[in-house]
Amino acid sequence: MGKTRFYIVYLWLTFNLLDLITTHVGLQGGNGELNPIYRRLMAQFGLLPALGVKMALVLITIVLTALLARRWGKAWQVLRTTNIVACIGVLWNLVMLS
């Protein structure tokens, strides 16, 4: 894996872990989950299983990106773009916590 791809994966994991942490802190502080999928998972199964599903999907996304990149070179660019979305989510959580 090249340096650029390593940093894309590193940022993807970092932003999603930060999202997980800030979401947990926000929920403990009385904020609600805006994502309807995770809100429903949390209501049905609880917080930890829902966050476990999220992290599983994060890891699956990395594997799928690596597999897709073999035939479609822009797969890494898509993951890079989703890093921006994940960063915005973390920033939003931080705003809600302040």
C-alpha positions in Angstrom: 0.0 0.0 0.0 1.4 3.4 -1.0 1.8 6.3 1.4 -1.2 8.1 -0.1 -3.5 5.1 0.4 -2.2 4.6 3.9 -3.1 8.2 4.8 -6.5 7.9 3.2 -7.2 4.7 5.3 -5.6 6.3 8.4 -7.9 9.4 8.1 -10.9 7.2 7.4 -10.3 5.2 10.6 -9.4 8.3 12.6 -12.5 10.3 11.6 -14.8 7.4 12.2 -13.3 6.7 15.6 -13.7 10.4 16.5 -17.3 10.3 15.3 -17.9 7.2 17.5 -16.3 9.0 20.5 -18.1 12.3 20.0 -21.4 10.5 19.3 -21.1 8.6 22.6 -20.2 11.7 24.6 -23.1 13.6 23.0 -25.6 10.8 23.7 -24.4 10.7 27.3 -24.9 14.5 27.5 -28.5 14.2 26.2 -28.0 14.9 22.5 -29.7 12.6 20.0 -28.4 10.7 17.0 -29.3 12.4 13.7 -28.5 9.4 11.5 -31.9 7.5 11.2 -30.2 4.2 10.6 -28.1 4.3 13.7 -30.9 5.9 15.7 -33.0 2.9 14.9 -30.2 0.4 15.6 -29.6 2.0 19.0 -33.3 2.0 19.8 -33.6 -1.7 18.9 -30.3 -3.2 20.1 -28.6 -0.6 22.3 -25.7 1.7 21.9 -22.7 -0.7 21.9 -24.1 -3.1 19.2 -25.0 -0.1 17.0 -21.5 1.3 17.4 -20.0 -2.1 16.7 -22.0 -2.3 13.4 -20.7 1.2 12.5 -17.0 0.1 13.1 -17.6 -3.1 11.2 -18.9 -1.1 8.2 -15.9 1.2 8.4 -13.5 -1.8 8.2 -15.6 -3.4 5.4 -15.4 -0.1 3.5 -11.6 -0.3 3.6 -11.6 -3.8 2.3 -14.1 -3.1 -0.5 -12.2 0.0 -1.5 -9.0 -2.0 -1.8 -10.7 -4.7 -3.9 -12.5 -2.2 -6.1 -9.3 -0.3 -6.7 -7.9 -3.2 -8.6 -10.4 -2.7 -11.4 -11.5 0.9 -10.8 -8.6 3.2 -9.9 -10.9 6.0 -8.6 -12.0 3.9 -5.7 -9.4 5.5 -3.5 -10.6 9.0 -4.6 -14.1 8.0 -3.4 -12.8 7.0 0.0 -10.8 10.3 0.1 -14.0 12.2 -0.6 -15.9 10.3 2.1 -13.1 11.4 4.5 -14.3 15.0 4.0 -17.9 13.9 4.9 -16.7 12.1 8.0 -14.7 15.1 9.1 -17.7 17.3 8.7 -19.7 14.8 10.9 -17.0 15.0 13.6 -17.0 18.8 13.4 -20.8 18.8 13.7 -20.6 16.6 16.8 -18.0 18.9 18.3 -20.3 21.9 17.7 -23.2 20.1 19.3 -21.0 19.2 22.3 -20.0 22.8 22.9 
